[in-house]
Each structure stands twice: as structure tokens, then as C-alpha cells.
Amino acid sequence: MAHIKEFVNKKGISYQVNIRVKGYKPIYKTFKGEKAKTRAKKWASVIEGQMNDGTYKEKPEIIDDSPRANIESCHDLIEYFRKEIAPDKYSLPEKYKAMYDWWDREIGLYKVTELSASIISSKKEWLRTEPIYKGKKRAIRRNNTINKYLMCISAVLSYAVKELELIEINPCSKVSPMTKPDGRKRFLSVDEISIFLKACKEHSLMVYVYTLILISTGARYSEVLHLRVEDIDYENQQIYYLDTKNKESRGVPIEQNVLDLIKQYLQENKIDKGNIFRPKRSDGAYPYIKGILEKIIAELELKDFHIHDIRHTTASYIAMSGGSLLDIAEILGHKSLVMARRYSHLTKKHTATVLNKVTT
């Protein structure tokens, strides 16, 4: 039986014909442009008539060989997107693996056309309440993490709407994101930094160098993890972070003593090109430095402190040393000053000190 479905998008109106007759493979064809609906009906009538009287012969030119012909379930869609689209769309597609796996597990059996805002909303609630474990410790996902999961599946469904024309509306567009909490302001004191770096140094040179780069440049965990030898500029004392989360590149000044330690680490490990922190496992996985740092933080009993707070620590000391919000945004790679505003209370203290000196 033939079904004709209308799609409306920025490119105009199109009509997709879907013919399913027992004994034949399902056939799809899309009609666009002038008198598209009339042409779609005429084509459907002819092909369905031939199938019913047994005179139809499959012709490659009228069989839809596009990806959507093989995509019916959400599992099909997620798998196609993560393997064929994500590698070209994102600089670090592997970081979304856990999210793709989660959505595949939760909605994979649904047909793409069956997916609705209410289903996505119910999964959002499950993301909020589902117990997860960090080691033996039970926890729940934070609002920012839940929003990342929603953005992940939204990108997949947006592709289904705009490129594959499998559905007309992205159901995620009707689901409200979780409220973003106030930006964290926890940072290490000078004594805490000293203790933390000492513990990292005692663990290994790799962890020590990695942590020094984090603290010295205020970079994101993944930015440092994917640093290459070619990104280190010894002559100008800079580290370059290329094609970052914000799709931008930046150079950050770094102290000579840190550069010397980086050079020592590279020489000891005989690394002269490519990744600084190289995969050591046969499956190509990067060193799990994050897990090591989390263990060190727990052993030192640094209360309410997370790895990402190392970035806040850098920004806070820039502010307290007289750096402006613009300085913080440029060094940390913020696309706007909005993210840097969480440090405004520290820059205000510095400004007040300067003004007091002027007026006394």
C-alpha cells in the first residue's frame, strides 16, 4: 500500500512516497519542486498497480538508497549518526560514547516516527533520578550533565529532521532543559595547591606534568589530554589549544619551569612528535589521568573539590592578581564574558585595592 507524507522545512515542501506491497522490498521516493504532490501520486499509482498485477520489476534508479531507507528504529538512527556523522561533526566524538549508549539503551527499540516529547521528557526524569555509581559511592547526575545528554540526542534527532527527513519536528524542541545551577566558585588555596601538586609528583611524572599544565593554563581536562608535541612553543613560552570545545584556537603563556618539566617528561618517554599523553593500551584508549586525580583528591580530603575546579583555581588567581574578565575569558577560552563573570567578585576586590591606593 502506498503512503504519501508531506515534509515542510527551510528548503520548501517535499513529498515522500512509501510503498509496501507483500512480496516486494519497501520502496521510497521523494518528490520536490513543481507539482511535487501530483507527481508523487502518479508515480505511486503506477508502481503500486504494477506490483499488484505482477508486472513490476525493481529498478535501482527508483529505489531509495539513501541512509534513511535502512533507518527505522532509534537504534538505527543513533548508530548511523555516531559512526557516520559525529566523526566529521565533532572534534572529539568519543566523549559522547556514554551518552549514545545510554540513549540507545533507553529508546533504541522505539521507531523514529514514534518518538515524542513526552517520551524524551520521561527519559529526562529518569536521567535525574537514575542511581549511578562512582566506585562504590552512589550518586545522581547534575543538571548540567542531564542537559548534555539532552543536547546529545537532540543533535541526532535534528539530523533526522533536516537531513534524513524521517520526522518533521525534533521532539527535544518541546522539552525544557534542566535549570543551570550557579557557577561553581571553589578553588584551591595556596597551601592546598602545594599539597595537591606534591601528591601528583609522588604518583608519577606524567600526572605531575599533566596537573601543572592544567593549573598553569586553566585548560579543560580534554584539551590537555589531547595536547601534541607540536602544540608546545618553547621559544615563545606558549601552549596552543587547537580546535577546542568552542571551535576556536588559542595560545596561553606558560612558565619556563613548566616547559622544562614537559621537555624532561618527553625525553624520558622518548616522545618527539604526536600526542604528549599517549595511549598505552592496545585499544588506543588515552591514559585515565582523571581517575588518578580523583583518587588523589579523595585521599587528600579536598572537600567539595572536583577536577574541573582546577580550571576555576587558575581563573581565580588570575583575577586576584589583577587580571580582567577579558583576560580570564581569553586564557580559559570562554566565547563570551558571561562565563567569566563568576570571578567578578575577585576582580572587584582588586579594583577596590587599586582605588584605595589612589585615594590614600
Secondary structure as GFF3:
##gff-version 3
##sequence-region A 1 360
A	DSSP	beta_strand	2	9	.	.	.	ID=ss1
A	DSSP	beta_strand	12	19	.	.	.	ID=ss2
A	DSSP	beta_strand	27	32	.	.	.	ID=ss3
A	DSSP	alpha_helix	36	53	.	.	.	ID=ss4
A	DSSP	three_ten_helix	60	62	.	.	.	ID=ss5
A	DSSP	three_ten_helix	67	70	.	.	.	ID=ss6
A	DSSP	alpha_helix	74	80	.	.	.	ID=ss7
A	DSSP	pi_helix	81	85	.	.	.	ID=ss8
A	DSSP	alpha_helix	86	89	.	.	.	ID=ss9
A	DSSP	three_ten_helix	93	96	.	.	.	ID=ss10
A	DSSP	alpha_helix	97	107	.	.	.	ID=ss11
A	DSSP	three_ten_helix	112	114	.	.	.	ID=ss12
A	DSSP	alpha_helix	117	129	.	.	.	ID=ss13
A	DSSP	beta_strand	132	134	.	.	.	ID=ss14
A	DSSP	beta_strand	137	139	.	.	.	ID=ss15
A	DSSP	alpha_helix	143	162	.	.	.	ID=ss16
A	DSSP	three_ten_helix	171	174	.	.	.	ID=ss17
A	DSSP	alpha_helix	190	203	.	.	.	ID=ss18
A	DSSP	alpha_helix	205	217	.	.	.	ID=ss19
A	DSSP	alpha_helix	221	225	.	.	.	ID=ss20
A	DSSP	three_ten_helix	229	231	.	.	.	ID=ss21
A	DSSP	beta_strand	232	233	.	.	.	ID=ss22
A	DSSP	beta_strand	238	241	.	.	.	ID=ss23
A	DSSP	beta_strand	250	253	.	.	.	ID=ss24
A	DSSP	alpha_helix	256	268	.	.	.	ID=ss25
A	DSSP	alpha_helix	289	300	.	.	.	ID=ss26
A	DSSP	alpha_helix	309	320	.	.	.	ID=ss27
A	DSSP	alpha_helix	325	332	.	.	.	ID=ss28
A	DSSP	three_ten_helix	339	343	.	.	.	ID=ss29
A	DSSP	alpha_helix	344	359	.	.	.	ID=ss30
###
